[in-house]
Amino acid sequence: MAKQFAYYPGCVAEFSSKELNATTQALAPMLDIELLPMPAATCCGAGDIAEAKPNLYLTLNVRILSQAEEMGVDVLTICNVCTLNLRRANKMVKEDPRLLEKVNEELVAAGARPYEGTKEVTHMLWYLAGEEGMSALEARGPRGLNGLRVAPYYGCQLLRPSSVMGFEDPDKPQSMERLITALGGEVADYEGKSKCCGFPILLAREETAFKESHVALAGARDARADVMVTPCPLCHLAMDAYQRKAEASNGEEYNMPVLHLPQLLGLALGLDNDIMDFGRHMVSPEQALATAGLV
Amino acid sequence: MPATTFDVFRYQPDSSDTPYRQEFALDHSDKVTLLDALLQIQDEQDGSIAMRYSCRSAICGSCSCKANGRTVLACMAQVEEIKEADGSDTIQVDPIGNFAPVKDLIVDLDPFWEKFRSVKPYLIPDGKAPEKERIVSKEAMNKVYNESKCILCAACYSECNSLAADPDFVGPAALAWGYRFAGDERDGQRKQRAKLYSGEHGLWDCTRCMYCNERCPKGVEPRDAIEKLGGVAFREGVSWGDAGARHARAFLVSVRTGGKLNETLLVPFTNPVTAPLDAPFALQMIRKGKAPSPLPHRIKKLNEVKHLMKNVKEEV
């Protein structure tokens, strides 16, 4: 039986980075995952609502968790920032019954379902790199990545703070390395893989943000990666959509195609390229993928 | 008796401008802290190793350094635990990052203290002092409890990604101290503080890399304090002047009108003056399908959300 999740793609994957959502939805049945929609879920606030109205952030996120609880399943995310915001809210109310009671009073007053604190939030990377995901992948018999040299880029909010995230050592993450290797790719290791992409301040402090994305882009380039892969659509925007601007601002050339994690899996499993829609990327991965015989 | 090799960053500007590394092999007891191990090396092998330390009890905040790349308080870090975590009998010891080295593990903390002073890290009450003390409830003090634990060790600056990109960023500890007083009910300067901490290099420059929360040895959670300062700025009406604050406001408008983020609203909302100048880039984004409809993206049960947005009270 397929593993069911309440699917929380987050706003960016639903709108500006639709290729991520489409790829995830197509990939899920191939890996024995059933994604149940959450039509009444809001934005998690991306840290911005928390930064403006902390109590509102908490209430909105607990409302999302309560919807998953009503569906009777855990939440599956495909964005670092959504994962942190939802997990943090979950931890806050699970550890403090009085706080949960207070939040529930607000939810009930608004006509929303109160939360009992019984659900978990898992990023797709964690599920896939875990036992169940790995055996589902194995059962699928991936055609492989033909030695494509892949630089894993984790970003920040799937790793830190470890007290909230806790899946792996934030200083020595290995989940993407495990997947890349299992899929027949070659890992391009580099120091900047868990540094910040700068996206949270990209619009407000562009120059600073580009200095941040430089660390990982230059690191992946110098590690001779064919492509970079990320589990976060916000990191993807910073690394791909804004890469040419970062090059101009930093006086550098990166030419680094950046894949969404589900696209990397899709390539290894032979998913239709039209669904993965690499044409929506600002830095085209087509040439690197063609050289490896993947498109 | 365990044995460990310490691979120490050395910088002795009196004799050479070039830093180098030096290995020290040490036999030590089972439960030795990194600080005690370094002091043993200083005592038995090389008296010239320079480091700051004082209390040896995680109170003075002097001995922060890096062990295998992670910022720690040397007096809190157990040598055997570091070795076990990293699967190696060698520990690399370095000065904290984002500061200029002065000598060996000692860095120039002047910029840190300047930033600390710049946030006015002291209580500024309104009006005349009362005849007796100002009584504060336990509940009110709990609001600033985390921030009160800061020992100014600068571990949170060491790996701060915003600071690495912008050396003028005021930084996590200073902002945590800012909230320590902005959140104190006896302080009379909330609005002035909100203005002081906003603006270039201030609270809206935090890139949320979360290294500060990860590394703080005292549980201050500086990133959370920065977030609360944003909340203070919003409550005090200081939320239009800075692009970072307007960026946050765009999220509130998006959620109120549709429930989901309206990405196309973000750019002109954050940078109303400069956004039109970026038209070529906007066109590229449109061509790649990365500029979704500017109409609100409506979720089901939006009424619940509107009710929450109207009624949830903030307490920062």
Interface residues (C-beta under 8 A of the other chain):
Chain A: C11 V12 E14 F15 S16 S17 K18 P39 A40 A41 T42 C43 G45 A46 G47 D48 I49 A50 E51 A52 K53 P54 N55 L56 T59 L60 R63 L84 E106 L107 A109 A110 G111 A112 C156 Q157 L159 R160 P161 S162 S163 D169 P170 D171 K195 C196 G198 P200 I201 L203 A204 R205 T208 A209 K211 E212 V215 L237 A241 K245 G279 R280 H281 M282
Chain B: G69 R70 A85 N161 S162 A164 A165 D166 F169 W204 D205 C206 T207 R208 C209 M210 Y211 N213 E214 E221 R223 I226 E227 K228 G230 G231 F234 S239 D242 A243 G244 A245 R246 H247 A248 R249 A250 F251 L252 S254 V255 G259 K260 L261 E263 L266 V267 T270 N271 F281 Q284 M285 K288 G289 K290 A291 P292 H297 I299 K300 K301 N303 E304 V305 H307 L308 M309 N311 V312 K313 E314 E315 V316
